[in-house]
């Protein structure tokens, strides 16, 4: 069975791939708006891990709406949620049996409600999986420490292989670096360098 997993090159989506590849033929999928080429970081991580990779084009209008929402809100939650839902829709439109993401139990954003998951499944005739949804941050960190070689650091210093880098670029074009700093809180980002022992 073919599965498209939304992939950033970070630890959560990589761990989700490891959970799922016993049951599915996993392709790591990154959505891109065409603003930057940061999605290539996810492609490089997928290549190091030995997974097939695909970049899917997302609607630029969604990115513009999301960035306007984030600037108006002063935080990224609603904009990120909007883009994640759009990316899931694009992944579900691929010729696959299932789509998945790396959302965890304690994620504030993005999240996929039961109703959203059912709607996605019914409209596209696919299954939606969130293999980490039963795991909290500490459980994920312990599993990652055992299996993956990961680089971590401040978000602005670590490669981003998903749409966040493009959203940051759009916000910076609109309001400068100070607008990015006012919307995105300081947080730690991860980037997978490979499986532990292979790096």
Order of alpha helices (4+ residues) and beta strands (2+ residues): beta-alpha-beta-alpha-beta-alpha-alpha-beta-alpha-beta-alpha-beta-alpha-alpha-beta
